[in-house]
């Protein structure tokens, strides 16, 4: 097996959750398979005369919650010194995130494998990209206009509204036709009808969980994580207090995921989280999908290792 040099672009390693962090699982897999491993944040990427440079730190990772990483001093290197760059910065997808993707394009042009592909991550908003598979979705509209959303609520009676750039369930509201707060909620989310948002027909199957299906290198993983809402809560997101229960995919869920997977692979989106409620797509996470640790722990899988093996095979 050829030794590869990996760079992980991520949030501050000191801030991650040792028990749940998917990026840490990837780092363990990289180290255990004998590859080189370095780390940086998005602010450590910079251009000089059209070349991408990185203020990187070599990193060692350990399976010890009290001491799980060790960093070297920072050193500036050309991005072309890496074989692989994994973009694992968590949302929000703000201008800083966007600029980082633009910078990573320079590494891609220099022959570095960047995953997920920065151009595709820019093009595939996690809410809007899902609408390319509208036949597998609950009825959905995207608009800034209150009149359209109110008509949609009148038609479907029970609706979820959410921002296009949200994460972790933030800004997600359930509105029913007789709700007295429709106006104020829509004013806030659309910033007085200047910002488009998504509205979807409510799916009662949320009680069985908002299911995260991982698609790795175009292959649908056999187990998903059902994120089950707390009692009295609409959102299943773990960040919103949901409970994560791993389980096998149903035949219907696998069928939907298998339809999406080849398109993701073609776009260079090699590590993706497909979110399903009742077998319906709600969004497609391409920035920094999670839930590997929970699925691995409950099902005995090794999803991060599978991902690194896929990368190795790409670069044979």
C-alpha positions in Angstrom: 0.0 0.0 0.0 1.4 3.4 -1.0 1.9 5.8 1.8 -0.2 9.0 1.3 0.1 12.4 2.9 -3.2 13.6 4.2 -4.2 17.1 5.3 -7.4 17.6 7.3 -9.0 21.0 7.1 -11.3 21.3 10.1 -12.4 23.2 13.2 -10.1 23.6 16.2 -9.1 20.0 17.1 -9.3 21.0 20.8 -13.0 21.8 20.5 -14.2 18.5 19.0 -16.3 15.9 20.9 -14.0 12.9 21.5 -16.9 10.5 21.8 -18.8 11.5 18.7 -16.5 13.2 16.2 -16.5 11.6 12.7 -13.4 13.5 11.6 -11.5 12.0 14.5 -12.5 8.6 13.4 -11.1 9.4 9.9 -7.8 10.6 11.5 -7.5 7.4 13.5 -8.1 5.4 10.3 -5.4 7.4 8.4 -2.9 7.0 11.1 -3.6 3.3 11.6 -3.1 2.6 7.9 0.3 4.2 8.0 -0.3 7.4 6.2 1.1 10.9 6.9 -1.4 13.2 8.7 -1.4 17.0 9.1 -4.0 19.4 10.3 -5.1 23.0 9.7 -8.0 25.4 9.9 -9.5 27.4 7.0 -7.5 30.5 8.1 -4.3 28.5 7.5 -4.9 28.3 3.7 -3.4 31.1 1.7 -2.4 32.0 -1.9 1.0 33.3 -3.1 1.4 34.0 -6.9 -1.4 31.6 -7.8 -0.1 28.7 -5.6 -1.9 27.4 -2.5 0.1 27.3 0.7 -0.8 25.8 4.1 0.3 26.7 7.6 0.0 23.1 8.7 0.7 21.1 11.9 1.6 17.5 11.8 -0.7 15.6 14.2 -0.7 12.4 16.1 -4.0 11.0 17.3 -4.6 8.6 20.1 -7.6 6.6 21.4 -7.4 8.3 24.8 -10.1 10.7 25.8 -7.7 12.6 28.1 -5.0 12.9 25.5 -6.3 12.3 22.0 -4.0 14.4 19.9 -0.5 15.9 19.8 0.5 18.7 17.4 3.8 19.8 16.0 4.8 23.4 15.5 3.3 25.1 12.5 5.2 24.9 9.2 4.3 26.5 5.9 4.2 24.1 2.9 2.9 24.1 -0.6 -0.4 22.3 -0.8 1.0 20.1 -3.6 3.0 18.3 -0.9 -0.2 16.5 0.1 -1.8 13.7 -1.8 -5.2 14.2 -0.2 -7.0 17.1 1.4 -10.1 16.3 3.4 -12.3 19.3 3.9 -14.0 18.6 7.2 -14.9 22.1 8.4 -18.3 22.2 10.0 -21.0 24.6 8.8 -22.3 27.3 8.8 -21.7 27.6 5.1 -20.7 31.3 5.4 -18.4 33.5 3.3 -15.3 32.1 5.1 -16.4 28.6 4.2 -17.0 29.7 0.6 -13.6 31.4 0.4 -11.9 28.2 1.7 -13.5 26.2 -1.0 -12.3 28.6 -3.6 -8.7 28.3 -2.2 -8.9 24.5 -2.2 -9.6 24.6 -6.0 -6.0 25.6 -6.4 -4.9 22.4 -4.7 -7.2 20.4 -6.9 -5.6 22.1 -10.0 -2.2 21.2 -8.7 -3.2 17.5 -8.7 -4.2 17.0 -5.1 -7.3 14.9 -4.4 -9.7 17.2 -2.5 -12.7 15.5 -0.9 -15.4 16.4 -1.0 -14.7 18.1 -4.3 -14.8 21.9 -3.6 -16.6 22.9 -6.7 -19.4 20.3 -6.1 -19.7 21.4 -2.4 -20.1 25.0 -3.6 -22.7 24.0 -6.2 -24.7 21.6 -4.0 -26.5 23.5 -1.2 -27.6 20.9 1.2 -31.2 21.8 1.1 -31.5 22.9 -2.6 -29.5 19.9 -4.0 -32.1 17.6 -2.5 -34.7 19.1 -4.8 -32.9 17.6 -7.8 -34.5 14.4 -6.5 -37.9 15.8 -6.0 -39.6 12.5 -6.9 -38.2 11.2 -3.6 -39.2 14.2 -1.5 -42.2 15.4 0.4 -44.0 18.3 -1.4 -41.5 21.2 -1.2 -41.2 24.8 -2.3 -38.4 27.3 -2.0 -39.4 31.0 -2.0 -39.0 34.3 -0.2 -42.6 35.3 -0.7 -45.1 34.9 2.2 -48.0 34.6 -0.2 -46.5 31.4 -1.8 -45.7 29.9 1.6 -49.1 30.7 3.0 -50.8 29.1 0.0 -48.5 26.1 0.6 -49.6 25.9 4.2 -53.2 26.2 3.3 -52.9 23.4 0.9 -50.9 21.0 3.1 -52.2 22.2 6.6 -49.0 21.0 8.4 -45.6 22.3 7.2 -42.0 22.5 8.1 -40.1 25.8 7.2 -36.4 26.2 7.5 -33.5 28.3 6.2 -31.4 27.1 3.3 -28.2 27.6 5.2 -29.1 26.1 8.6 -27.5 23.2 10.5 -28.3 21.0 13.5 -32.0 21.9 13.3 -31.4 25.6 13.9 -34.2 27.8 12.5 -36.6 24.9 11.8 -40.2 25.6 12.6 -43.4 23.6 12.3 -46.4 25.7 11.1 -50.0 24.6 10.9 -52.8 26.4 9.0 -54.3 27.9 12.2 -51.0 28.9 13.7 -51.1 32.6 14.9 -47.4 32.9 14.5 -47.1 32.2 10.7 -46.6 35.9 9.8 -43.9 36.6 12.4 -42.1 33.3 11.7 -41.9 33.9 8.0 -40.9 37.6 8.4 -38.0 36.4 10.6 -36.9 33.5 8.3 -37.2 35.3 5.0 -35.9 38.6 6.5 -39.0 40.4 5.3 -39.3 38.5 2.1 -35.8 39.1 0.9 -34.3 35.7 1.6 -35.6 32.4 0.1 -36.4 29.6 2.6 -37.7 26.0 2.2 -41.1 24.8 3.1 -42.0 21.1 3.1 -45.1 19.1 3.9 -44.7 17.7 7.5 -43.8 14.1 7.6 -45.4 12.3 10.7 -42.8 9.5 10.3 -40.4 11.9 12.1 -41.5 10.1 15.2 -39.5 7.0 13.9 -36.5 9.2 13.3 -34.8 11.5 10.9 -32.5 8.9 9.4 -28.9 9.7 8.4 -27.8 7.3 5.6 -24.1 7.5 4.8 -22.9 7.1 1.2 -19.1 6.5 1.0 -17.4 6.4 -2.3 -20.7 5.9 -4.1 -21.6 2.9 -1.8 -24.6 3.0 0.5 -23.7 1.9 4.0 -26.0 -0.8 5.3 -26.9 0.9 8.6 -28.3 4.3 9.2 -28.7 6.4 12.4 -32.3 7.2 13.3 -32.2 10.5 15.1 -35.4 10.4 17.2 -36.9 13.6 18.6 -37.4 14.2 22.2 -41.1 14.1 23.3 -42.8 17.3 22.3 -40.0 18.2 19.8 -40.3 18.3 16.0 -36.6 18.1 15.2 -34.6 14.8 15.4 -31.2 16.4 15.1 -28.7 15.3 17.7 -27.7 18.9 18.2 -31.4 19.6 19.1 -31.5 16.8 21.7 -32.5 13.9 19.4 -31.6 10.3 20.4 -29.5 8.4 17.9 -30.4 4.7 17.3 -28.6 2.8 14.6 -30.5 0.3 12.5 -30.5 -1.4 9.1 -31.8 0.4 6.1 -35.3 -0.6 4.9 -35.6 -1.8 1.3 -37.3 1.5 0.5 -34.6 3.6 2.1 -31.9 1.7 0.3 -33.7 2.1 -3.0 -33.7 5.9 -2.7 -30.1 6.0 -1.6 -29.0 3.8 -4.5 -30.7 6.2 -6.9 -28.7 9.2 -5.5 -25.3 7.4 -4.9 -24.0 7.3 -8.5 -24.7 11.0 -9.0 -22.7 11.8 -5.9 -19.8 9.7 -7.0 -19.8 11.4 -10.4 -19.6 14.8 -8.7 -16.7 13.8 -6.5 -18.8 13.9 -3.4 -17.2 10.9 -1.7 -18.5 11.2 1.8 -22.2 12.2 2.0 -25.0 12.1 4.6 -28.4 11.5 3.0 -31.3 12.5 5.4 -34.5 10.6 5.1 -37.8 10.8 7.0 -40.3 8.0 6.1 -38.1 7.2 3.1 -38.4 10.7 1.8 -35.3 12.9 1.2 -35.1 16.0 3.4 -31.5 17.1 2.6 -28.2 15.9 1.3 -25.2 16.8 3.6 -22.0 17.3 1.6 -20.0 19.6 3.8 -19.0 17.6 6.9 -21.4 14.7 7.5 -21.4 13.0 10.9 -22.9 10.0 12.7 -20.0 7.5 11.9 -19.1 7.0 15.5 -22.7 6.2 16.6 -23.2 3.7 13.8 -19.8 2.1 14.3 -20.3 1.7 18.0 -23.8 0.2 17.7 -23.3 -1.9 14.6 -19.6 -2.9 14.6 -18.9 -1.2 11.3 -15.7 0.7 10.4 -17.1 3.4 8.1 -14.1 5.8 8.4 -11.7 2.9 7.5 -13.9 2.1 4.5 -13.6 5.7 3.4 -9.9 5.8 3.7 -9.6 2.5 1.8 -11.7 4.1 -1.0 -9.3 7.1 -1.2 -6.4 4.6 -1.3 -8.0 2.8 -4.2 -8.6 6.1 -6.1 -4.9 6.9 -5.9 -3.4 3.5 -6.8 
